[in-house]
Amino acid sequence: MDARDIIKKPIVTEKSTDLMADNKYTFEVDLRASKIQIKLAVEEIFDVKVQKVNTSRVKGKLRRMGRHEGYTSNWKKAVVTLKPGHSIEVFGGF
């Protein structure tokens, strides 16, 4: 897998923005990616050093449009903690 196939997009929410003060960044990643693959992909794309990676699988939600219903896709979230002195500019270059 290529690094850009592993890291899909940054997640920008109120909670993830608050975590940036603690040098933690949140990304949507490929469901099959391991923590080691995520660490290497973030280090390659953003040229930073990663201290820790926490992952969680987010289950798809039930959505309805009139009488039609279905589920959104399952996805995986990764919270990446960077070593002190490193940072990522989330809004630029991704």
Secondary structure, DSSP 8 states (H G I E B T S, - for coil): --HHHHEEEE---HHHHHHGGGTEEEEEE-TT--HHHHHHHHHHHH---EEEEEEEEE---EEEETTEEEE---EEEEEEEE-TT----TTS--
